[in-house]
Amino acid sequence: MVGMRDVAKQAGVSLSTVSLVVNDAGYVSEGKRERVVEAMRLLNYVPNELARNLYRDRTNTIGVIVPTIRHPFFATFTSVLQREFSARGLRTMLCSTEDSDKGESEYVDMLRRHMMDGIVMSSHTMHPVDYWTSISRPIVAFDRYLGPGIPLVGSDHESGGHMVADLLIRSGARHVAMIGGLRSQFHDLAMRGAPGTGERDTTFPTACYYLTLEQDLRAAGVRYDYVEAGGVGDFEGYAIAVHNALEWFGNDHAVDAGCFDDDDAVDAIVSSDIGASYAVQAALRCGLRVPDDVQIIAYDGTYLTGTAGVRLTAVRQDFNAIATAVVARMIALIEGEDAPSESSAEDAAPQPVDLIPVSLHLGDSTR
């Protein structure tokens, strides 16, 4: 097996010179570099990637932690993110916390032991902020507030909430059902006014979209109710929540289908792409016309919005821009341009926040 010593002998240079050329580190004269490259070609020498990474204290591997890859949002997110990292010579190692027995702790341990260069954390976490800020290794949070000093990338969900509210108010909606995850996640952080969370007491920045929507509807005098659908991977929970929203609050057009009659029936449903798709199915089963009897708005804008039976109106998140921002933050941390603080959570500077604009795409499910 050909090694660097063989290359050095063939090129007539020292072993250290070959090492500098292979690892692209330090100064080597152009003449010697050409001799080394030619010797490598003649001997069919292939540099050992592991050894080269050890020399650089790099693994070129990024851990990506998501709740579940079954969800179309996280499936799309990880696909685009992997493509962006790959374009920069970085591999990704995926951890789906709800689909595996091993959670984020194993990945954090690998990061501490320098077995990966960084972690993109986009799963809900029960760890206190001190846990994440004490790691002092490259971590980028996506749609999660992990603690001071840890960069956060996410969509501008507050703007998204305003978009949905404006559309519903202008269309004359009277009673809006919002269907989403566990409400307890909206207030899961002990400290209030956490940087990057819009002064909310939550690690879950996407709560801003629901809370903003509620605020705008309340100001306009539009009734709204929040219906919990369970965890992010609980698809059956979304189907049940949609059915319950129509049944609990009733609809004049659905009496024959077994739904209750109610003078203040739900005439608009807002949910993720999954919830919105289930809402189309449930509305049609109840004899409701979309959007004449009930408007349906999806939030995420993945491929699912085109497969729901009608073309859904959706607030679309820009996955390409999100991935670009996440990768840029990660590379800056790895290269030391934005080194993580070793201070305590109380002393660390507020983390940089990248808010990616969202856009409203009108479909056939709203008036």
C-alpha positions, 0 to 999 in steps of 0.5 A, spaced: 500 500 500 502 506 497 504 511 503 506 518 504 513 516 505 513 513 498 511 519 495 516 523 499 521 518 496 519 519 489 518 526 489 525 527 493 522 531 498 521 530 506 515 527 509 513 533 512 513 537 505 508 531 503 504 532 509 503 540 508 501 538 500 496 533 502 493 537 508 494 544 504 497 547 510 503 551 511 508 554 505 511 549 500 514 552 494 511 551 487 516 547 484 516 542 490 508 542 490 508 540 483 513 534 484 509 532 490 503 532 486 506 528 480 509 523 485 502 522 487 499 521 480 504 516 478 504 512 484 496 512 484 496 515 492 490 517 495 490 521 501 487 518 507 481 522 509 481 520 516 488 522 517 487 528 514 481 530 518 485 528 524 491 533 522 486 538 521 482 537 527 476 536 523 471 530 521 467 534 516 461 531 519 455 535 522 449 532 526 442 534 524 437 533 530 430 533 528 423 530 531 421 526 526 423 525 518 416 522 517 413 529 518 413 533 511 416 539 514 422 536 517 423 531 511 424 537 506 428 541 511 433 535 512 433 534 504 435 541 503 440 542 508 444 536 506 444 538 499 447 545 502 452 542 507 454 537 501 456 543 496 461 545 501 464 538 502 460 536 509 457 530 510 450 530 515 449 525 520 441 525 521 438 523 528 430 523 528 429 523 536 422 520 535 424 515 530 430 512 534 431 510 541 437 514 542 436 522 543 440 528 542 445 526 548 448 521 544 450 526 538 452 531 544 457 526 547 460 525 540 460 533 539 464 533 545 469 528 543 470 531 537 467 526 533 463 531 529 464 538 527 457 541 529 450 540 531 444 543 528 439 542 533 431 543 531 428 538 536 424 540 542 428 539 548 427 539 555 434 540 557 435 547 561 439 552 557 445 551 561 446 544 558 447 547 551 451 553 553 456 549 557 458 545 551 462 550 548 462 547 541 459 549 534 451 548 535 446 552 531 439 552 533 433 551 528 426 554 530 429 552 537 431 557 543 437 553 546 440 559 550 444 565 550 450 565 545 447 559 541 445 562 534 438 561 532 435 560 525 428 560 523 422 563 519 419 570 521 413 566 524 410 573 527 410 576 520 406 569 518 401 570 523 399 577 521 399 574 514 394 569 516 390 573 520 389 579 515 387 574 510 381 571 515 379 578 517 378 580 510 375 574 508 369 575 513 371 569 517 367 569 524 370 563 528 377 560 527 380 553 529 387 553 530 390 546 530 397 545 532 402 541 537 401 541 545 400 548 548 405 547 554 410 548 549 408 555 548 410 556 555 416 551 557 421 556 559 422 558 566 425 565 564 421 570 560 424 575 555 429 570 552 433 573 546 430 571 540 423 568 542 419 575 541 419 576 549 415 569 549 417 564 555 418 559 550 424 555 547 419 554 541 419 560 536 414 557 532 409 559 537 409 566 535 405 565 529 399 562 533 400 567 538 400 573 533 394 570 530 390 570 536 392 577 538 390 579 531 383 575 531 382 578 538 383 585 536 378 584 530 373 581 534 373 574 531 372 568 535 378 563 535 379 556 539 386 552 539 385 545 538 391 540 541 393 535 536 399 532 540 406 531 538 409 533 531 409 526 529 402 524 531 399 524 525 392 520 527 392 526 533 391 531 527 386 527 524 382 527 530 383 534 532 380 536 525 374 532 526 373 534 533 374 542 531 368 541 526 364 536 531 365 540 537 363 547 534 358 544 529 356 547 522 350 548 519 351 544 513 354 538 516 348 536 520 346 530 516 353 527 516 353 527 524 356 533 526 353 538 531 349 544 529 351 550 532 350 558 530 357 559 531 360 554 527 367 554 525 368 557 518 376 557 518 381 552 520 389 554 520 394 548 521 400 545 519 400 542 512 398 535 515 392 538 519 390 542 513 390 536 509 386 532 514 381 538 514 380 538 507 378 530 507 374 532 514 370 538 511 368 534 505 366 528 509 361 533 513 358 535 506 362 542 507 364 546 501 371 548 501 372 554 501 365 557 501 363 553 508 370 553 511 376 556 509 383 552 510 390 555 511 396 551 511 402 553 514 409 551 512 408 550 504 411 543 503 409 538 497 403 536 501 399 542 499 398 540 492 396 533 494 390 535 499 384 534 494 384 542 493 390 547 492 391 549 499 392 556 501 399 556 505 404 560 508 410 558 505 417 557 509 423 558 504 427 552 505 433 554 501 434 560 505 433 557 511 438 552 509 443 557 507 443 561 513 444 555 517 450 552 513 453 559 514 452 560 521 455 553 522 461 554 518 462 561 521 462 557 528 467 551 525 472 556 522 472 560 529 469 567 526 463 566 531 466 562 536 461 559 542 462 563 548 464 559 554 461 563 559 455 561 563 448 562 560 447 568 565 453 572 562 453 570 555 451 575 550 445 574 546 445 569 540 445 572 533 438 571 530 437 570 523 429 571 521 427 568 514 421 571 511 415 567 509 410 568 503 403 567 503 401 563 497 393 563 495 390 557 493 383 554 492 382 553 500 380 560 501 376 566 499 
